[in-house]
């Protein structure tokens, strides 16, 4: 009745039903209905900021709030119907976040929830948002299961699978890479990334022909590169002999390679020639997929260069660390990687944002403030048609928005309620160049 606007009938029904729900779980829901009925409807757009303003990620939550306020303040100066931000600090704790989102749902003035940040907390809150019919927009969560849990959840950061698909498609279609190898950290996140990357390559008539893994925290990748090098050298031999006889089976090629390798070793032994494997280049792979943790960039770049693979390097978003890239520029020149955004610090729009932020908050904005600024600049586009935006329609309205280019991020929310807009960047001769 309340959702249909029949508040008087709803109030009368509650008044006659109160004694039936004196205690127990029904009493909790009964009290929530009473609170929601008693709430006064305002003429503002109210957005709940469900963020960690304290705790381990408190600094991030505060930066996001400031980036959002910069957009909201500018919007309110130009529009009669204002936007108000209401803060809810979940302190990085799951139970607290769930308590907050239930309270947010009871407030009839709340149009949508902005947050949480983490995948696991966002997933739990998505289940509540599904039940309450409350739109939840996360700026940083990347787990696709979140949008499957709730038809009212929206992810502004491209999912892991989206990033892997776009990078693999670009490698096959634009860079024309056909045979690739990979060295990947051994954990669930990167296993999923590589699996999506491999499937996408296959769909584009390319292959991931060799795969190696390393345990997170390892300092040396020499063993893995040595294995990949052996595989690559054998592939080069197979390519060579098949140019002479294309009918050779894999078994025949293996036999020929064993004979060839034995003969080469005997020749080197007789001539007392010492050959360092570093001196032998590998040309068998068109590309090498090297997703890393940000802290591994220096180690990975140096050891990759030492292994002497002559191929195109591809990477994940953690490679977007200009300071680390600069230190390793001689090792990974030409690196191509996927990212959720791209920042040109010489861009006039960025300089204007930075100056306004400094003027208002007396500090320099970080990346999270910029992500919030882009996110709210995108969200406020939905408010252009005030009559069409309600709590019930805001999710669909977001999916109908055309591609939007922010200062750092792009947004294209499709029917899956995930952001399909990612960047492909290339690091060459100390410069970062956007390719897509």
ABEGO torsion letter per residue (X at the ends): XAAAGBAAAAAAAAAAAAAABABEAAAAAAAAAAAAAABBBBABBBBBBBBBABEAAAAAAAAAAAAAAAAAAAAAAABABBBBBBBBBAGGBAAAAAAAAAAAAABAABABBBOBABAAAAAAAAAAAAAAGBBBBBAABABAAAAAABAABBBABBBAAAAAAAAAAAAAAAAGBABBBBBBBBBAAAAAAAAAAAAAAAAAGBBBABBBBBBBGBABAAAAAAAAAAAAAAAAAAAAAAAABAABBAAAAAAAAAAAAAAAAAAAAAAGBBBBAAABBBAABABBBBBBBAAAAAAAAAAAAAAGBBBBBBBBAAABBAAAAAAAAAAABGBBBBBABBBBAABAAAAAAAAAAAAAAGBBBBAAAAAAAAAAAAAAAAAABAAABBAAAAAAAAAABBBBBBAABBBBBBAAGBBABBBBBBBBGGBBBBAX
